[in-house]
Amino acid sequence: MELAEKLPEAIRVAGPYWGLNLVLWARGLVDYPAIGIGNAYQYSLSGGPMRPPRERLPLGPLRRRCGVDPQVGGWLDHVLSRLGRSHPAHAELERMRRYFTALRPRPSAREQVAAFYKRWFDSIADSPPEGRALSLFQDLSAAYALGKPLGPIPGERGLARRPEAVAEPLMLSCL
C-alpha cells in the first residue's frame, strides 16, 4: 500500500504468476491481474540448448495447472473414483478426463488455461471489492480441501506433485 500511496495515478498490473496476481487484485493492491497462458517458465544459459516447451492444462477445481502428461489421464480416473458423482468438482474433472486427448494439443491447451482463468476471475469479481479477498480465500480453501487427500499428480516435480500445493500458500495470503 505504501507504493500505491506514492503513485496514486499509476495503473498497477500484477502477473503473470498463477494465482498470486488474483490475491493481490482481490486485496486491492493492484488494479489488474495478468497471466501467462503458455508454457511453464524456462531458464537456460545463454547460448545453451533450449528444451521443448511443456504444455499445461488447468485443473479447475484445484485452482492450479498441471503439465500435459499421459499419466494425468490415469490420475484423473483415480480422482474420479474417489469423488462421488454429487461432488461439485466431479463434473468438471469428468469432462476433462473425457476430452483429455483432445485438450493436449498446444492451441487447445492454451485456450483451456485462458478460459478457466477468465471464469475464475469473473467468479471473484462478482463479489464486492471489500469482500473479494474473503471470497478468494473461500474458493482456495475449497481447492485445498479437495486436493489434500488426493495422490500426487504425475509429471510434476517436488512439492508441486501435491494437488493442494498451489492453493495452500495463495489461500494463506488472501487475508
DAGI-V571820 format. One record per residue. RES is the residue in one small letter. PSI is psi in whole degrees, -180 to 180 (NA if undefined). BURIAL is b if it has 16 or more other C-alpha atoms within 10 Angstrom, else e. Layout:
RES;PSI;BURIAL / RES;PSI;BURIAL
This chain:
m;-30;e / e;-42;e / l;-39;e / a;-36;e / e;-32;e / k;-23;e / l;61;e / p;-25;e / e;-3;e / a;148;e / i;124;e / r;123;e / v;135;e / a;137;b / g;177;b / p;25;e / y;124;e / w;116;b / g;-42;b / l;-36;b / n;-36;b / l;-37;b / v;-48;b / l;-40;b / w;-46;b / a;-33;b / r;-1;b / g;16;e / l;-18;b / v;161;b / d;-33;e / y;136;b / p;141;b / a;148;e / i;161;b / g;130;e / i;2;b / g;-132;b / n;174;b / a;158;e / y;145;e / q;135;e / y;134;e / s;160;e / l;145;e / s;128;e / g;-4;e / g;170;e / p;142;e / m;137;e / r;152;e / p;147;e / p;153;e / r;114;e / e;150;b / r;147;b / l;148;b / p;139;b / l;82;b / g;-56;b / p;-22;b / l;-3;b / r;48;b / r;175;b / r;163;b / c;156;b / g;149;b / v;107;b / d;135;b / p;-29;e / q;-15;e / v;-33;b / g;-46;b / g;-37;e / w;-41;b / l;-40;b / d;-45;e / h;-46;e / v;-45;b / l;-35;b / s;-25;e / r;-24;e / l;139;e / g;155;e / r;-25;e / s;-9;e / h;136;e / p;-28;e / a;-16;b / h;-49;b / a;-44;e / e;-43;e / l;-36;b / e;-42;b / r;-42;e / m;-41;b / r;-42;b / r;-39;e / y;19;e / f;-46;b / t;-32;e / a;-25;e / l;-16;b / r;-33;b / p;152;e / r;-56;b / p;-39;e / s;-41;e / a;-44;b / r;-39;b / e;-39;e / q;-45;b / v;-47;b / a;-44;b / a;-43;e / f;-48;b / y;-38;b / k;-45;e / r;-41;e / w;-48;b / f;-48;b / d;-37;e / s;-35;e / i;-36;b / a;-22;b / d;-20;e / s;151;e / p;149;e / p;-37;e / e;-20;e / g;4;e / r;-40;b / a;-41;b / l;-41;b / s;-43;b / l;-39;b / f;-47;b / q;-42;e / d;-47;b / l;-31;b / s;-41;b / a;-41;b / a;-41;b / y;-48;b / a;-36;e / l;-45;b / g;-28;b / k;-46;b / p;-5;e / l;156;b / g;171;e / p;148;b / i;124;b / p;147;b / g;-13;e / e;161;b / r;152;e / g;-142;e / l;-23;e / a;-13;b / r;-26;b / r;126;b / p;-29;b / e;0;b / a;-30;b / v;-43;b / a;-36;b / e;-57;b / p;-32;e / l;-44;b / m;-45;b / l;-20;e / s;-7;e / c;-35;b / l;NA;e
